[in-house]
Amino acid sequence: MAAVRGLYITAAALRAVTPWQRGRLLAASRGPWALREMSSSNPEAGEGQIHLTDSCVQRLLEITEGSEFLRLEVEGGGCSGFQYKFSLDTVINPDDRVFEQGGARVVVDSDSLAFVKGAQVDFSQELIRSSFQVLNNPQAQQGCSCGSSFSVKL
């Protein structure tokens, strides 16, 4: 199940909506209590990379079908200036970077990559919500208490 602002939906229900609606349904949050061990064959990978945790890979393999992947975008907004947006997508644009691990793919456009390079993407499952999260973002200076928005280092 995925968390949607306090509501829970199943992966089948998420697949039933159009891709543009999925972006609104998937919660993006970041919590300092949910730090997980990075699962990369090369932990010293360049800072222009996005790293996927084991729980992120496992969850993506469960909810994606065929050519689907998780798209990570950074948008202006939120109480700290910028916010993470996650959605399932099937179209890779010319300015996208694809990060793949264990058959799971996360795609980030070049503009958003500048705000998340070197970060980890995780899937956290708690009693009150389940969501993809951006952890250990070296580009973020601070975030709000809910963890879905952040300000950048200057």
C-alpha positions in Angstrom: 0.0 0.0 0.0 1.1 3.6 -0.6 0.3 6.5 1.7 -1.8 9.3 0.2 -2.1 12.1 2.7 -3.3 9.9 5.5 -5.1 7.4 3.2 -3.7 4.1 2.0 -4.1 2.7 -1.5 -3.0 -0.6 -3.0 -0.5 -0.9 -5.9 -3.4 -2.2 -8.1 -5.4 1.0 -7.4 -2.4 3.1 -8.1 -1.9 1.4 -11.5 -5.6 2.0 -12.3 -5.2 5.8 -12.4 -3.5 7.7 -15.2 0.2 8.6 -14.9 -0.4 12.3 -14.2 -2.7 11.4 -11.3 -0.2 9.0 -9.8 2.2 11.9 -9.1 -0.5 13.4 -6.9 -1.1 10.1 -5.2 2.4 9.1 -4.2 3.6 10.8 -1.0 7.0 12.2 -1.0 8.6 12.5 2.4 11.9 12.4 4.2 12.3 11.4 7.8 15.6 11.4 9.8 14.4 8.4 11.8 14.2 6.2 8.7 17.9 6.1 7.7 18.7 2.9 6.0 21.9 1.3 4.8 22.7 2.2 1.2 22.5 -0.7 -1.1 25.0 0.0 -3.9 27.7 -2.2 -5.3 29.9 1.0 -5.4 29.2 3.1 -2.3 31.9 5.5 -3.4 30.0 6.3 -6.6 30.1 9.9 -7.8 28.0 12.6 -6.2 26.1 13.0 -9.5 24.4 9.7 -8.7 21.2 8.7 -7.0 21.5 5.7 -4.7 18.6 3.2 -4.1 18.2 1.4 -0.8 17.2 -2.3 -0.7 13.7 -1.4 0.5 13.3 1.0 -2.5 14.4 -1.6 -5.0 12.1 -4.2 -3.4 9.1 -2.0 -3.4 9.7 -0.8 -7.0 9.9 -4.4 -8.2 6.5 -5.0 -6.5 4.6 -2.1 -7.9 6.0 -1.5 -11.4 5.0 -3.4 -14.4 6.7 -3.6 -17.8 8.5 -0.4 -18.7 7.3 1.6 -15.6 9.8 3.3 -13.3 9.8 5.8 -10.5 10.3 9.4 -11.5 11.8 11.8 -8.9 11.3 15.5 -9.4 12.0 18.6 -7.4 9.4 21.4 -7.5 9.3 24.8 -6.0 6.9 24.9 -3.0 6.5 23.4 0.4 7.2 25.3 3.6 11.0 25.2 3.1 11.1 26.3 -0.6 11.4 23.0 -2.6 9.6 19.7 -2.4 10.1 16.2 -3.7 7.6 14.7 -6.1 7.4 11.0 -6.9 5.4 9.4 -9.6 5.3 6.2 -11.7 6.1 6.9 -15.4 6.9 5.1 -18.7 8.4 7.9 -20.8 12.1 8.8 -20.6 12.8 12.3 -21.9 16.1 13.4 -23.5 17.3 15.3 -20.4 16.5 12.4 -18.0 19.2 10.4 -16.1 18.3 6.8 -15.4 19.6 5.1 -12.2 19.0 1.4 -12.1 19.7 -1.2 -9.5 18.6 -4.8 -9.2 16.1 -4.3 -12.0 14.4 -1.2 -10.4 14.7 2.2 -12.1 14.6 5.7 -10.8 14.6 8.5 -13.4 15.5 12.2 -12.6 15.4 15.1 -15.0 18.6 17.2 -15.3 17.1 20.2 -13.5 16.0 18.1 -10.5 19.3 16.2 -10.4 21.1 19.3 -9.4 19.0 19.4 -6.2 19.3 15.7 -5.3 22.7 14.5 -6.6 24.4 12.2 -4.1 21.1 11.4 -2.2 19.5 8.1 -1.5 15.9 7.1 -2.4 14.3 4.8 0.1 10.9 3.3 0.7 9.7 3.6 4.3 6.8 1.6 5.8 5.4 2.9 9.1 2.2 2.4 11.0 0.8 5.8 9.8 2.2 5.9 6.2 4.3 4.2 3.6 6.2 6.3 1.1 9.2 6.8 -1.0 11.6 9.2 0.6 14.8 11.1 -0.3 17.4 10.5 2.4 20.9 12.0 3.1 20.5 14.7 0.4 23.9 16.5 0.4 22.2 19.4 -1.5 19.6 20.0 1.3 20.4 22.4 4.1 17.2 21.9 6.2 13.7 20.6 5.9 10.3 21.0 7.4 9.1 18.8 10.2 7.0 16.6 7.9 10.1 15.9 5.7 8.5 16.6 2.3 10.1 19.9 1.7 13.7 21.3 2.0 15.9 24.3 1.4 19.1 24.1 -0.6 22.6 24.9 0.5 23.9 28.1 -0.9 
